[in-house]
Amino acid sequence: MNNGFWDLPADERAAAMEQAAERGGVENFFDLDPEDRARAYNQEDVQ
């Protein structure tokens, strides 16, 4: 479940994905562990 993540404007999704990738120490958001991606989809830890 993505809790509306994909309904966000593209620039907001991109920013959240970039922040999550930086926190996770990877270049590509989709290289994150499923749990880390889920946190981004659920908009947890978004600043």
Buried (B, 14 or more C-beta within 10 A) or exposed (E): EBEEBEEBEEEEBEEBBEBBBEBBEBEEBEEBEEEBBBBBBBBEEEE
